[in-house]
Amino acid sequence: MNRSLFLAATFAAVSLFGQSKPDLSGTWKLNLQKSDFGPLPPPESRTDVIVQTASRIEDKVTQKAANGPRDMTMVYSTDGSETTNKFLGQDVKSTGKWEGDGFTIQSKLTYQEQEVTIDAKWTAGADGKSLTEQVHFTSPQGEADQTLMFDRDAGGPETPAPAPAAPATPAAGTASAGTAHPNFSGTWKLNMSKSDFGPIPPPDSRTDKIEHQGDALKDSFESKGGPQGDLSGELSFTTDGKPFAGTIAGSDIKGNAKWDGAVLLVDDVLTIQGTDINIKSRWEISADGKLLTQAAHLNGPAGDLDMKYVFDKQTE
């Protein structure tokens, strides 16, 4: 249903779907009850802020423990090359890479004059609301395992403050009184540097014009350049969960869209040359109404593919 995802699916022609790179970006709070700390003492609390790009992952850790805070920032390359970080004043040399749907990290450091190896694997939950970190420690004293479970921190209240009396029409990107549903209306330009196209070559530029009134939403797009060439189209649907069906660029598409708080969940099936491609996407607008993020998971006969498009709102 999302035009960006349709173009990606068409260009990939199913063969590229085996390369899945979940987006781990977000604020994650350690769930102490669900985690298994093994023989190691648990912290009092821990929050990870992860920023992921195509080439690197940055993890900013804020942790409180009985022996004091243990804050650190770790940066990993995603291509298997080595990075060097600091922990308690010691160098930590790490290599990170994608293996299937998980991001694996091997780190080595000297702690209290002993060589320690840490093997970790990060895996995101299918709904994007949980993150699991499986850790194996190896040192001269023996081995230990941990399973750390994190919950995504949505941040801020789910429902905005009530609007003043006799309000004007809400601005695009803000929620109406008494609801957490934002309005997507506006002209949006694709931000190439903030987006993650996965294995799909991006266009040179792309602009979406969205008209959103009540439950009705129409998205008209224009994409220029790139391997796909110049393309344009539009599709209309409703946000109340009712099924829709249509065609775009000669291919059939059907699905539905519904709200999950302030997030619009879009579930589509795109049929290309007799092959069904399932597309599950999340539409979110930033608190200031200036960014629109469309993150999606595509599934076809050859496997899975994850992509993220970030749009900047244009001043009209």
Secondary structure, DSSP 4 states (H G I P E B T S, - for coil): --HHHHHHHHHHTTTTTT-------EEEEE-TTT-B-TTSPPPSEEEEEEEE-SSEEEEEEEEEETTEE--EEEEEESEEEEEEEEETTEEEEEEEEEETTEEEEEEEEEETTEEEEEEEEEEE-TTSSEEEEEEEEEETTEEEEEEEEEEE---S-SSPPPPPSSPPPPPTTSBPTT---B---EEEEE-TTT-B-TTSPPPSEEEEEEEEETTEEEEEEEEESSTT-SEEEEEEEESSS--EEEEETTEEEEEEEEEETTEEEEEEEEEETTEEEEEEEEEEE-TTS-EEEEEEEEEETTEEEEEEEEEEEPP-
